[in-house]
Amino acid sequence: MKKKEIAVEKFMKGYNCCQAVACAYCEDFGIPERDMLRLTEGFGSGIGGLGDTCGAIMGVFLIISLSNSAGDMEQPKLTKFDTYGKILDAAAAYREKMGSLYCRDLKTEDGPQPLPCCIRCVAAGAEILDEYFEAREQA
């Protein structure tokens, strides 16, 4: 099963948008799914229901950070700015696919989850991560 399908399946199960995207990839980086689920619980619905940055793209940012960071506590700037660049690229790709980074713009329907508009956001987030990892493998 592709990561996009896994992320959508998790969202349909009740994970929030950030949890669905991040948990589809977390074990690839040694993070147990239960831990990732807990870490990302507050980032759905535009960061805890604020309608700000979409949780799906927040999950993308988190996975990019996990994949790119050197994790060097003695030299915390070692990969920081490279990671920021990758985050900006992912944000631009998401904005191009979805039209915005903000939940208040993307959530075009009302009602209980899972909403079709949110399913599209989760799928787009996973697609961006798949493209990111494919590009890394080819580099």
N, C-alpha and C positions, 0 to 999 in steps of 0.2 A: 504494500500500500504506500502511495506517495505521501509525503509530509503534508501537502495541502489537504488530502483526504483525511489524514489523521487529525489535523487541526480542526477541520469542519466537524468531524465526528465528535471530538471532545467538546466543541462548542454546543453541538446538538444535545450532548449529554448533560449540559448545565454549567460547564466551565465558562468563565467570562471570556471576553475576546482576547485579552492579554494572556490569560492562563492557557487558552486553547493553542495559541501560536507558540508561546514559550515552551509549553509542555510537550509539544510535538517534536521538539529538538533537544530538550534539556539533557536527556540521558546520553546523547552524543558527546556531551561535555562533562560527564561525570556528576551531574546534578540529579539526585533522585526526584522522580516526578512529584512525590508528596511534598518535598521541600520547595520545588518550584511553584507548585500549586499554592502553597502557603505564602511564598514571597510575593506572588503576583496578584493575590486576592483583591487588593485595594486599587488595582489599576484598570478595572473594567469601567465601562460607561463614561469614558473620558476622564479617567483618574477619579475613581470613587464616586461617580455620578455627577461630577462637576460639568461635564460636557466639553472638557478641554481636549487635550491630545488623545486621539483614538487609542484604545487599549491594544488593538491589533498591531498598530505600528510601534507601540511601546514594547510589545513582545519581540518585535523585530529588532528594535534597538538593543534590548537586553541580550538577545542571542548573538548579535554582531559583537557586542562588547565582550561576551564570554569567548567568542571565537578569535578575537583579535588582540585582546589584552595580554601583555606579558605577565601581568600579575606580580610585578616586581615592586615590593613594598619599599625597597631602598631607593629605587629610581621610578617613582610613580608616573613620571612624565614620559617614560621610555616609549610607550605606544599610544599615549593619550591622544595626541593630535592626529595621528593616523586613524585611530578609531573615530574621532570626531568627523573626519573626512568621509569615512565609510557611512556614518550615521546620516550625514548631510546628503550623500548620494542615495541612500535608501529612502530618506524623506522625500527627495525630489521624485523618485520613481513612484512612490505611493501617491503623492500629490497628482502625478500625471495619470495614474490608473484610476484614482478615486475622486479627484477634484479638490480634496482638502485633507488636512491632517486632523481636523477637529470633529469630535463626536457630534457636537451640536449641528454641524453642517451635514454630516454623513448619515445620521440617524433620521431618515426621512419618513419613518413610519412609527406609529405608537402601538403600544400593546406589550404583552409579555414576551420575553425571549423564548425561543430564538427568532428574531426578526430577520426577514430576507436581506434587508440592507446590511445588517451586522454579519450575516453569513458571508456576504460578498467582501466585507472588510477583512474577515479572518482568512478567506481564501486568497485575497490579494496580498496580505502580509506573508503568508506561507510561500506564495509564488515569488515574491521579492527575495525571500531568504533562499529559495532554491536557485534563483538566478545568481545571487551573491556567491553561493557555494560552488556553483558550476564555473563561474568566472575565476574563482580562486584556484580551482583544480586545473584550469587551462593556463593559468599564469605561470 
